[in-house]
Amino acid sequence: MRVFVGILLPEALWGAVAALQGALGCGRPVAEEALHLTLAYLGEVDLPDLERLHEEISALPLAPFEVVMAGLDVIEAGDRTRALVLRLRPSPALEALQAKLVQAVRRAGLDLERRRFRPHVTIVRFGKALGETQAARLGHLLESRGDVVLPAWRVTGFSLIRSHLGREGAQYEVLADYPEPLR
């Protein structure tokens, strides 16, 4: 199954993100319940590996911390704009959590692509090449709202998430939360 470890955006920030998506008025807005910060993309993982991973990341300590999304940016692939994202301000606590998570993934025997962690939340995806109108809208939003700062949010955990790819885009299913909620 296709999985990643991430932090889901709290509902309190959904409205602010929706306002940015609406101001752009093009592309495919990411659904509110799918807004997230990816800590580690694992790709296809079989059940035994997933169980080992669960054991490793269940043991990770997590002291709550705050993060702030500040600034719009685009992700490009070659000559194509793929997504509009909200960047996160530097956070030593977030970077430490991500580094511990990478170590736990490797202890579980899983491979990760070696790439620099650039924390962001994707808010709009673009399909094919942007048309002239879309490019103009994107340019206007970046110019007028590119320095947007959203309220800080308190991170108290993260999730192991399964991604189901479909015609409408990815649908996410939380497989486990860390730390596990008290029952």
Backbone as JSON Lines, residues from 0, in Angstrom:
{"i":0,"aa":"M","n":[0.83,-1.18,0.0],"ca":[0.0,0.0,0.0],"c":[0.87,1.24,0.0]}
{"i":1,"aa":"R","n":[0.36,2.32,-0.55],"ca":[1.1,3.58,-0.71],"c":[0.9,4.41,0.55]}
{"i":2,"aa":"V","n":[2.0,4.71,1.27],"ca":[1.87,5.4,2.56],"c":[2.91,6.51,2.74]}
{"i":3,"aa":"F","n":[2.59,7.4,3.67],"ca":[3.52,8.42,4.1],"c":[3.24,8.76,5.56]}
{"i":4,"aa":"V","n":[4.17,9.44,6.18],"ca":[3.99,9.92,7.55],"c":[3.86,11.43,7.45]}
{"i":5,"aa":"G","n":[2.83,11.97,8.07],"ca":[2.6,13.4,7.97],"c":[1.82,13.97,9.13]}
{"i":6,"aa":"I","n":[1.67,15.26,9.08],"ca":[0.91,16.0,10.08],"c":[-0.28,16.64,9.37]}
{"i":7,"aa":"L","n":[-1.48,16.25,9.77],"ca":[-2.68,16.82,9.17],"c":[-2.9,18.23,9.69]}
{"i":8,"aa":"L","n":[-3.33,19.11,8.8],"ca":[-3.61,20.49,9.21],"c":[-4.83,20.54,10.1]}
{"i":9,"aa":"P","n":[-4.79,21.32,11.17],"ca":[-5.96,21.43,12.04],"c":[-7.1,22.17,11.34]}
{"i":10,"aa":"E","n":[-8.32,21.81,11.71],"ca":[-9.5,22.43,11.1],"c":[-9.5,23.95,11.26]}
{"i":11,"aa":"A","n":[-8.9,24.46,12.31],"ca":[-8.87,25.9,12.56],"c":[-8.18,26.67,11.43]}
{"i":12,"aa":"L","n":[-7.35,26.0,10.63],"ca":[-6.64,26.67,9.53],"c":[-7.29,26.44,8.17]}
{"i":13,"aa":"W","n":[-8.29,25.58,8.1],"ca":[-8.9,25.25,6.82],"c":[-9.48,26.48,6.13]}
{"i":14,"aa":"G","n":[-10.12,27.35,6.88],"ca":[-10.75,28.53,6.28],"c":[-9.74,29.46,5.64]}
{"i":15,"aa":"A","n":[-8.61,29.68,6.3],"ca":[-7.58,30.55,5.76],"c":[-6.99,29.97,4.48]}
{"i":16,"aa":"V","n":[-6.82,28.65,4.45],"ca":[-6.3,28.01,3.24],"c":[-7.34,28.09,2.13]}
{"i":17,"aa":"A","n":[-8.61,27.85,2.46],"ca":[-9.67,27.92,1.46],"c":[-9.75,29.32,0.84]}
{"i":18,"aa":"A","n":[-9.51,30.35,1.65],"ca":[-9.52,31.72,1.13],"c":[-8.42,31.92,0.09]}
{"i":19,"aa":"L","n":[-7.24,31.36,0.33],"ca":[-6.15,31.45,-0.64],"c":[-6.48,30.67,-1.91]}
{"i":20,"aa":"Q","n":[-7.05,29.48,-1.73],"ca":[-7.43,28.67,-2.88],"c":[-8.47,29.42,-3.74]}
{"i":21,"aa":"G","n":[-9.44,30.03,-3.06],"ca":[-10.48,30.78,-3.76],"c":[-9.94,32.0,-4.47]}
{"i":22,"aa":"A","n":[-8.97,32.67,-3.84],"ca":[-8.37,33.86,-4.45],"c":[-7.62,33.49,-5.73]}
{"i":23,"aa":"L","n":[-7.06,32.28,-5.78],"ca":[-6.36,31.85,-6.99],"c":[-7.38,31.54,-8.1]}
{"i":24,"aa":"G","n":[-8.38,30.76,-7.76],"ca":[-9.45,30.49,-8.72],"c":[-9.09,29.61,-9.89]}
{"i":25,"aa":"C","n":[-8.05,28.82,-9.77],"ca":[-7.72,27.86,-10.83],"c":[-6.93,26.71,-10.22]}
{"i":26,"aa":"G","n":[-6.66,25.7,-11.01],"ca":[-5.99,24.51,-10.51],"c":[-6.97,23.64,-9.73]}
{"i":27,"aa":"R","n":[-6.46,22.59,-9.11],"ca":[-7.26,21.69,-8.28],"c":[-6.94,21.95,-6.82]}
{"i":28,"aa":"P","n":[-7.82,22.64,-6.09],"ca":[-7.57,22.87,-4.67],"c":[-7.51,21.54,-3.91]}
{"i":29,"aa":"V","n":[-6.59,21.43,-2.99],"ca":[-6.51,20.25,-2.13],"c":[-7.66,20.34,-1.13]}
{"i":30,"aa":"A","n":[-8.4,19.25,-0.97],"ca":[-9.52,19.22,-0.04],"c":[-9.04,19.5,1.38]}
{"i":31,"aa":"E","n":[-9.88,20.18,2.15],"ca":[-9.51,20.58,3.52],"c":[-8.99,19.41,4.34]}
{"i":32,"aa":"E","n":[-9.71,18.29,4.31],"ca":[-9.32,17.14,5.14],"c":[-8.06,16.45,4.63]}
{"i":33,"aa":"A","n":[-7.58,16.83,3.45],"ca":[-6.37,16.24,2.89],"c":[-5.15,17.14,3.05]}
{"i":34,"aa":"L","n":[-5.32,18.34,3.59],"ca":[-4.18,19.25,3.78],"c":[-3.24,18.66,4.82]}
{"i":35,"aa":"H","n":[-1.97,18.57,4.46],"ca":[-1.01,17.95,5.38],"c":[0.42,18.4,5.08]}
{"i":36,"aa":"L","n":[1.26,18.14,6.03],"ca":[2.7,18.35,5.93],"c":[3.34,16.97,5.91]}
{"i":37,"aa":"T","n":[3.98,16.61,4.81],"ca":[4.63,15.31,4.72],"c":[5.97,15.33,5.46]}
{"i":38,"aa":"L","n":[6.14,14.36,6.37],"ca":[7.41,14.21,7.08],"c":[8.3,13.17,6.4]}
{"i":39,"aa":"A","n":[7.68,12.12,5.87],"ca":[8.43,11.08,5.17],"c":[7.5,10.36,4.21]}
{"i":40,"aa":"Y","n":[7.84,10.4,2.92],"ca":[7.06,9.67,1.92],"c":[7.7,8.3,1.76]}
{"i":41,"aa":"L","n":[6.91,7.25,1.97],"ca":[7.44,5.89,1.95],"c":[7.12,5.13,0.67]}
{"i":42,"aa":"G","n":[6.12,5.56,-0.07],"ca":[5.73,4.86,-1.28],"c":[5.03,3.56,-0.96]}
{"i":43,"aa":"E","n":[5.23,2.56,-1.81],"ca":[4.59,1.25,-1.62],"c":[5.27,0.47,-0.51]}
{"i":44,"aa":"V","n":[4.5,0.06,0.48],"ca":[5.02,-0.67,1.64],"c":[4.11,-1.86,1.89]}
{"i":45,"aa":"D","n":[4.7,-3.05,2.11],"ca":[3.85,-4.21,2.41],"c":[3.57,-4.28,3.91]}
{"i":46,"aa":"L","n":[2.62,-5.12,4.28],"ca":[2.13,-5.17,5.65],"c":[3.2,-5.51,6.69]}
{"i":47,"aa":"P","n":[4.06,-6.51,6.47],"ca":[5.1,-6.79,7.48],"c":[6.03,-5.58,7.72]}
{"i":48,"aa":"D","n":[6.4,-4.88,6.64],"ca":[7.24,-3.68,6.79],"c":[6.48,-2.58,7.53]}
{"i":49,"aa":"L","n":[5.2,-2.47,7.23],"ca":[4.36,-1.47,7.88],"c":[4.26,-1.73,9.39]}
{"i":50,"aa":"E","n":[4.16,-2.99,9.76],"ca":[4.09,-3.34,11.18],"c":[5.4,-3.01,11.89]}
{"i":51,"aa":"R","n":[6.54,-3.3,11.25],"ca":[7.84,-2.93,11.83],"c":[7.96,-1.42,11.98]}
{"i":52,"aa":"L","n":[7.52,-0.71,10.95],"ca":[7.55,0.74,10.99],"c":[6.69,1.26,12.14]}
{"i":53,"aa":"H","n":[5.5,0.71,12.28],"ca":[4.59,1.14,13.36],"c":[5.28,0.98,14.72]}
{"i":54,"aa":"E","n":[5.94,-0.14,14.93],"ca":[6.64,-0.36,16.21],"c":[7.75,0.67,16.42]}
{"i":55,"aa":"E","n":[8.5,0.96,15.38],"ca":[9.6,1.92,15.5],"c":[9.08,3.33,15.8]}
{"i":56,"aa":"I","n":[8.07,3.78,15.07],"ca":[7.64,5.16,15.27],"c":[6.74,5.32,16.49]}
{"i":57,"aa":"S","n":[6.17,4.22,16.96],"ca":[5.39,4.29,18.2],"c":[6.27,4.67,19.38]}
{"i":58,"aa":"A","n":[7.54,4.33,19.28],"ca":[8.47,4.58,20.39],"c":[9.08,5.98,20.36]}
{"i":59,"aa":"L","n":[8.8,6.76,19.31],"ca":[9.4,8.09,19.22],"c":[8.76,9.04,20.23]}
{"i":60,"aa":"P","n":[9.59,9.73,21.01],"ca":[9.02,10.74,21.92],"c":[8.64,11.98,21.12]}
{"i":61,"aa":"L","n":[7.6,12.66,21.59],"ca":[7.19,13.89,20.92],"c":[6.79,14.92,21.96]}
{"i":62,"aa":"A","n":[7.57,15.99,22.02],"ca":[7.2,17.13,22.86],"c":[6.46,18.09,21.94]}
{"i":63,"aa":"P","n":[5.24,18.51,22.3],"ca":[4.49,19.42,21.44],"c":[5.3,20.68,21.1]}
{"i":64,"aa":"F","n":[5.05,21.21,19.9],"ca":[5.74,22.42,19.45],"c":[4.82,23.16,18.5]}
{"i":65,"aa":"E","n":[5.16,24.41,18.2],"ca":[4.36,25.22,17.29],"c":[5.07,25.4,15.96]}
{"i":66,"aa":"V","n":[4.27,25.45,14.9],"ca":[4.79,25.76,13.57],"c":[3.93,26.86,12.96]}
{"i":67,"aa":"V","n":[4.52,27.58,12.02],"ca":[3.83,28.68,11.34],"c":[4.04,28.53,9.84]}
{"i":68,"aa":"M","n":[2.92,28.58,9.11],"ca":[3.0,28.61,7.66],"c":[3.14,30.07,7.25]}
{"i":69,"aa":"A","n":[4.17,30.35,6.48],"ca":[4.45,31.74,6.09],"c":[5.03,31.78,4.69]}
{"i":70,"aa":"G","n":[4.26,32.33,3.77],"ca":[4.74,32.52,2.41],"c":[4.24,31.48,1.44]}
{"i":71,"aa":"L","n":[3.85,31.95,0.27],"ca":[3.45,31.07,-0.82],"c":[4.64,30.8,-1.72]}
{"i":72,"aa":"D","n":[4.63,29.64,-2.34],"ca":[5.7,29.27,-3.27],"c":[5.1,28.29,-4.28]}
{"i":73,"aa":"V","n":[5.83,28.01,-5.32],"ca":[5.41,27.01,-6.29],"c":[6.43,25.88,-6.34]}
{"i":74,"aa":"I","n":[5.94,24.71,-6.67],"ca":[6.81,23.56,-6.91],"c":[6.76,23.31,-8.4]}
{"i":75,"aa":"E","n":[7.94,23.22,-8.97],"ca":[8.04,23.02,-10.41],"c":[8.76,21.72,-10.7]}
{"i":76,"aa":"A","n":[8.43,21.12,-11.82],"ca":[9.11,19.93,-12.31],"c":[9.46,20.22,-13.76]}
{"i":77,"aa":"G","n":[10.74,20.35,-14.01],"ca":[11.17,20.74,-15.35],"c":[10.65,22.13,-15.65]}
{"i":78,"aa":"D","n":[9.9,22.26,-16.73],"ca":[9.38,23.58,-17.11],"c":[7.9,23.71,-16.75]}
{"i":79,"aa":"R","n":[7.41,22.86,-15.87],"ca":[5.99,22.83,-15.52],"c":[5.75,23.17,-14.05]}
{"i":80,"aa":"T","n":[4.8,24.05,-13.8],"ca":[4.4,24.36,-12.43],"c":[3.45,23.27,-11.98]}
{"i":81,"aa":"R","n":[3.8,22.57,-10.9],"ca":[2.99,21.44,-10.44],"c":[2.06,21.78,-9.29]}
{"i":82,"aa":"A","n":[2.49,22.71,-8.4],"ca":[1.68,22.95,-7.21],"c":[1.96,24.32,-6.61]}
{"i":83,"aa":"L","n":[0.95,24.82,-5.9],"ca":[1.09,26.01,-5.07],"c":[1.15,25.53,-3.63]}
{"i":84,"aa":"V","n":[2.13,26.0,-2.88],"ca":[2.33,25.52,-1.52],"c":[2.48,26.68,-0.54]}
{"i":85,"aa":"L","n":[2.19,26.36,0.71],"ca":[2.5,27.26,1.82],"c":[3.79,26.74,2.45]}
{"i":86,"aa":"R","n":[4.77,27.6,2.57],"ca":[6.03,27.22,3.22],"c":[5.85,27.3,4.74]}
{"i":87,"aa":"L","n":[6.73,26.64,5.45],"ca":[6.74,26.73,6.91],"c":[7.98,27.49,7.34]}
{"i":88,"aa":"R","n":[7.83,28.3,8.37],"ca":[9.0,28.97,8.93],"c":[9.92,27.91,9.53]}
{"i":89,"aa":"P","n":[11.23,28.19,9.56],"ca":[12.15,27.23,10.16],"c":[11.73,26.88,11.58]}
{"i":90,"aa":"S","n":[11.79,25.59,11.89],"ca":[11.41,25.1,13.2],"c":[12.36,23.98,13.61]}
{"i":91,"aa":"P","n":[13.27,24.26,14.55],"ca":[14.18,23.21,15.0],"c":[13.45,21.98,15.52]}
{"i":92,"aa":"A","n":[12.32,22.17,16.19],"ca":[11.57,21.03,16.72],"c":[11.0,20.17,15.6]}
{"i":93,"aa":"L","n":[10.49,20.81,14.55],"ca":[9.96,20.07,13.4],"c":[11.09,19.32,12.7]}
{"i":94,"aa":"E","n":[12.21,19.99,12.5],"ca":[13.34,19.33,11.84],"c":[13.87,18.17,12.65]}
{"i":95,"aa":"A","n":[13.89,18.31,13.98],"ca":[14.34,17.21,14.85],"c":[13.38,16.03,14.76]}
{"i":96,"aa":"L","n":[12.07,16.31,14.75],"ca":[11.09,15.23,14.63],"c":[11.26,14.51,13.29]}
{"i":97,"aa":"Q","n":[11.42,15.25,12.23],"ca":[11.58,14.64,10.92],"c":[12.84,13.79,10.86]}
{"i":98,"aa":"A","n":[13.93,14.26,11.45],"ca":[15.18,13.5,11.46],"c":[15.03,12.2,12.27]}
{"i":99,"aa":"K","n":[14.35,12.27,13.42],"ca":[14.11,11.06,14.23],"c":[13.23,10.08,13.46]}
{"i":100,"aa":"L","n":[12.28,10.61,12.74],"ca":[11.39,9.76,11.96],"c":[12.15,9.05,10.85]}
{"i":101,"aa":"V","n":[13.02,9.76,10.17],"ca":[13.84,9.15,9.11],"c":[14.68,8.01,9.7]}
{"i":102,"aa":"Q","n":[15.27,8.23,10.86],"ca":[16.05,7.17,11.51],"c":[15.18,5.96,11.85]}
{"i":103,"aa":"A","n":[13.97,6.21,12.35],"ca":[13.05,5.12,12.68],"c":[12.65,4.33,11.44]}
{"i":104,"aa":"V","n":[12.42,5.03,10.33],"ca":[12.07,4.37,9.07],"c":[13.22,3.46,8.64]}
{"i":105,"aa":"R","n":[14.41,3.95,8.74],"ca":[15.58,3.14,8.34],"c":[15.79,1.95,9.28]}
{"i":106,"aa":"R","n":[15.55,2.16,10.6],"ca":[15.65,1.03,11.54],"c":[14.61,-0.05,11.22]}
{"i":107,"aa":"A","n":[13.49,0.36,10.67],"ca":[12.45,-0.6,10.29],"c":[12.81,-1.32,8.99]}
{"i":108,"aa":"G","n":[13.93,-0.94,8.39],"ca":[14.39,-1.61,7.18],"c":[13.83,-1.06,5.89]}
{"i":109,"aa":"L","n":[13.26,0.13,5.93],"ca":[12.7,0.75,4.74],"c":[13.65,1.78,4.17]}
{"i":110,"aa":"D","n":[13.61,1.93,2.86],"ca":[14.44,2.92,2.18],"c":[13.66,4.2,1.96]}
{"i":111,"aa":"L","n":[14.35,5.31,2.06],"ca":[13.78,6.62,1.75],"c":[14.67,7.29,0.72]}
{"i":112,"aa":"E","n":[14.04,8.08,-0.14],"ca":[14.84,8.88,-1.05],"c":[15.67,9.85,-0.21]}
{"i":113,"aa":"R","n":[16.9,10.05,-0.59],"ca":[17.72,11.02,0.11],"c":[17.47,12.39,-0.51]}
{"i":114,"aa":"R","n":[16.65,13.16,0.18],"ca":[16.37,14.51,-0.3],"c":[16.22,15.41,0.91]}
{"i":115,"aa":"R","n":[16.56,16.65,0.69],"ca":[16.5,17.65,1.76],"c":[15.05,17.88,2.17]}
{"i":116,"aa":"F","n":[14.81,17.99,3.47],"ca":[13.48,18.24,4.0],"c":[13.14,19.71,3.8]}
{"i":117,"aa":"R","n":[12.11,19.96,3.0],"ca":[11.62,21.32,2.75],"c":[10.15,21.37,3.14]}
{"i":118,"aa":"P","n":[9.9,21.68,4.4],"ca":[8.51,21.59,4.88],"c":[7.58,22.57,4.17]}
{"i":119,"aa":"H","n":[6.47,22.01,3.71],"ca":[5.44,22.81,3.02],"c":[4.12,22.07,3.07]}
{"i":120,"aa":"V","n":[3.07,22.79,2.8],"ca":[1.72,22.22,2.68],"c":[1.21,22.57,1.29]}
{"i":121,"aa":"T","n":[0.95,21.56,0.48],"ca":[0.41,21.79,-0.86],"c":[-1.05,22.19,-0.73]}
{"i":122,"aa":"I","n":[-1.42,23.31,-1.38],"ca":[-2.8,23.77,-1.29],"c":[-3.54,23.72,-2.63]}
{"i":123,"aa":"V","n":[-2.8,23.76,-3.75],"ca":[-3.41,23.65,-5.08],"c":[-2.46,22.86,-5.97]}
{"i":124,"aa":"R","n":[-3.03,21.93,-6.73],"ca":[-2.25,21.17,-7.71],"c":[-2.64,21.61,-9.12]}
{"i":125,"aa":"F","n":[-1.67,21.58,-10.01],"ca":[-1.92,21.94,-11.41],"c":[-1.67,20.72,-12.27]}
{"i":126,"aa":"G","n":[-2.55,20.49,-13.22],"ca":[-2.41,19.36,-14.13],"c":[-1.38,19.64,-15.18]}
{"i":127,"aa":"K","n":[-1.86,19.9,-16.37],"ca":[-0.97,20.17,-17.5],"c":[-0.37,21.55,-17.36]}
{"i":128,"aa":"A","n":[0.35,21.96,-18.36],"ca":[0.98,23.28,-18.34],"c":[-0.08,24.38,-18.09]}
{"i":129,"aa":"L","n":[0.31,25.37,-17.32],"ca":[-0.59,26.48,-17.04],"c":[-0.85,27.28,-18.31]}
{"i":130,"aa":"G","n":[-2.12,27.6,-18.52],"ca":[-2.46,28.49,-19.62],"c":[-2.11,29.92,-19.24]}
{"i":131,"aa":"E","n":[-2.25,30.81,-20.19],"ca":[-1.91,32.21,-19.95],"c":[-2.73,32.82,-18.82]}
{"i":132,"aa":"T","n":[-4.03,32.53,-18.79],"ca":[-4.91,33.07,-17.75],"c":[-4.53,32.52,-16.38]}
{"i":133,"aa":"Q","n":[-4.3,31.2,-16.31],"ca":[-3.91,30.59,-15.04],"c":[-2.58,31.15,-14.55]}
{"i":134,"aa":"A","n":[-1.62,31.27,-15.44],"ca":[-0.31,31.8,-15.06],"c":[-0.44,33.22,-14.54]}
{"i":135,"aa":"A","n":[-1.32,34.02,-15.17],"ca":[-1.53,35.4,-14.72],"c":[-2.17,35.41,-13.33]}
{"i":136,"aa":"R","n":[-3.15,34.54,-13.1],"ca":[-3.79,34.46,-11.78],"c":[-2.78,34.05,-10.71]}
{"i":137,"aa":"L","n":[-1.96,33.06,-11.03],"ca":[-0.95,32.6,-10.09],"c":[0.05,33.72,-9.79]}
{"i":138,"aa":"G","n":[0.5,34.4,-10.82],"ca":[1.44,35.51,-10.63],"c":[0.84,36.6,-9.76]}
{"i":139,"aa":"H","n":[-0.44,36.93,-9.99],"ca":[-1.11,37.95,-9.2],"c":[-1.21,37.52,-7.73]}
{"i":140,"aa":"L","n":[-1.58,36.27,-7.49],"ca":[-1.69,35.8,-6.1],"c":[-0.33,35.83,-5.4]}
{"i":141,"aa":"L","n":[0.71,35.39,-6.09],"ca":[2.04,35.39,-5.49],"c":[2.49,36.82,-5.18]}
{"i":142,"aa":"E","n":[2.14,37.75,-6.06],"ca":[2.52,39.15,-5.84],"c":[1.71,39.78,-4.71]}
{"i":143,"aa":"S","n":[0.43,39.52,-4.68],"ca":[-0.44,40.19,-3.7],"c":[-0.5,39.49,-2.35]}
{"i":144,"aa":"R","n":[-0.35,38.17,-2.32],"ca":[-0.5,37.43,-1.06],"c":[0.69,36.51,-0.78]}
{"i":145,"aa":"G","n":[1.75,36.64,-1.55],"ca":[2.89,35.74,-1.42],"c":[3.56,35.75,-0.07]}
{"i":146,"aa":"D","n":[3.35,36.83,0.71],"ca":[3.98,36.91,2.04],"c":[2.98,36.59,3.15]}
{"i":147,"aa":"V","n":[1.89,35.91,2.82],"ca":[0.86,35.57,3.79],"c":[1.45,34.8,4.98]}
{"i":148,"aa":"V","n":[0.94,35.08,6.17],"ca":[1.34,34.36,7.38],"c":[0.06,33.87,8.05]}
{"i":149,"aa":"L","n":[-0.04,32.58,8.26],"ca":[-1.2,32.0,8.93],"c":[-0.9,31.86,10.42]}
{"i":150,"aa":"P","n":[-1.95,31.76,11.24],"ca":[-1.72,31.6,12.68],"c":[-0.9,30.34,12.99]}
{"i":151,"aa":"A","n":[-0.12,30.43,14.05],"ca":[0.68,29.28,14.48],"c":[-0.26,28.14,14.86]}
{"i":152,"aa":"W","n":[0.23,26.93,14.65],"ca":[-0.55,25.79,15.15],"c":[0.34,24.88,15.96]}
{"i":153,"aa":"R","n":[-0.26,24.29,16.99],"ca":[0.46,23.43,17.93],"c":[0.43,21.99,17.43]}
{"i":154,"aa":"V","n":[1.6,21.46,17.18],"ca":[1.73,20.08,16.72],"c":[1.86,19.2,17.96]}
{"i":155,"aa":"T","n":[0.92,18.27,18.09],"ca":[0.94,17.35,19.23],"c":[1.09,15.91,18.8]}
{"i":156,"aa":"G","n":[1.19,15.69,17.5],"ca":[1.34,14.33,17.01],"c":[1.45,14.31,15.5]}
{"i":157,"aa":"F","n":[1.55,13.12,14.96],"ca":[1.64,12.91,13.51],"c":[0.93,11.6,13.2]}
{"i":158,"aa":"S","n":[0.78,11.32,11.92],"ca":[-0.01,10.15,11.5],"c":[0.7,9.35,10.42]}
{"i":159,"aa":"L","n":[0.4,8.05,10.41],"ca":[0.77,7.17,9.31],"c":[-0.46,7.15,8.41]}
{"i":160,"aa":"I","n":[-0.27,7.54,7.14],"ca":[-1.41,7.79,6.26],"c":[-1.27,6.98,4.98]}
{"i":161,"aa":"R","n":[-2.36,6.33,4.61],"ca":[-2.42,5.59,3.35],"c":[-3.02,6.5,2.29]}
{"i":162,"aa":"S","n":[-2.45,6.47,1.12],"ca":[-2.91,7.31,0.01],"c":[-3.56,6.42,-1.05]}
{"i":163,"aa":"H","n":[-4.82,6.69,-1.34],"ca":[-5.55,5.98,-2.4],"c":[-5.63,6.94,-3.59]}
{"i":164,"aa":"L","n":[-5.01,6.56,-4.69],"ca":[-5.04,7.42,-5.88],"c":[-6.29,7.13,-6.69]}
{"i":165,"aa":"G","n":[-6.96,8.21,-7.1],"ca":[-8.17,8.05,-7.9],"c":[-8.3,9.18,-8.9]}
{"i":166,"aa":"R","n":[-9.36,9.13,-9.66],"ca":[-9.6,10.12,-10.7],"c":[-9.72,11.53,-10.12]}
{"i":167,"aa":"E","n":[-10.28,11.64,-8.92],"ca":[-10.49,12.93,-8.26],"c":[-9.24,13.41,-7.51]}
{"i":168,"aa":"G","n":[-8.17,12.64,-7.58],"ca":[-6.97,12.97,-6.81],"c":[-6.79,11.96,-5.69]}
{"i":169,"aa":"A","n":[-5.88,12.22,-4.79],"ca":[-5.58,11.29,-3.7],"c":[-6.62,11.41,-2.58]}
{"i":170,"aa":"Q","n":[-7.01,10.27,-2.05],"ca":[-7.85,10.21,-0.85],"c":[-6.97,9.62,0.24]}
{"i":171,"aa":"Y","n":[-7.06,10.19,1.44],"ca":[-6.18,9.76,2.52],"c":[-6.95,9.03,3.61]}
{"i":172,"aa":"E","n":[-6.29,7.99,4.14],"ca":[-6.85,7.19,5.22],"c":[-5.8,7.13,6.33]}
{"i":173,"aa":"V","n":[-6.14,7.62,7.51],"ca":[-5.21,7.57,8.63],"c":[-5.18,6.13,9.16]}
{"i":174,"aa":"L","n":[-3.99,5.53,9.14],"ca":[-3.82,4.16,9.64],"c":[-3.5,4.15,11.12]}
{"i":175,"aa":"A","n":[-2.75,5.16,11.58],"ca":[-2.39,5.24,13.01],"c":[-1.97,6.66,13.32]}
{"i":176,"aa":"D","n":[-2.24,7.05,14.57],"ca":[-1.81,8.36,15.07],"c":[-0.73,8.15,16.12]}
{"i":177,"aa":"Y","n":[0.22,9.07,16.18],"ca":[1.32,9.01,17.15],"c":[1.44,10.36,17.83]}
{"i":178,"aa":"P","n":[1.58,10.47,19.1],"ca":[1.39,9.33,19.99],"c":[-0.05,8.86,19.91]}
{"i":179,"aa":"E","n":[-0.25,7.57,20.21],"ca":[-1.59,7.02,20.11],"c":[-2.5,7.7,21.13]}
{"i":180,"aa":"P","n":[-3.73,8.01,20.73],"ca":[-4.64,8.67,21.67],"c":[-4.94,7.78,22.88]}
{"i":181,"aa":"L","n":[-5.12,8.42,24.03],"ca":[-5.49,7.67,25.23],"c":[-6.93,7.21,25.09]}
{"i":182,"aa":"R","n":[-7.21,6.01,25.51],"ca":[-8.57,5.47,25.4],"c":[-9.16,5.27,26.77]}
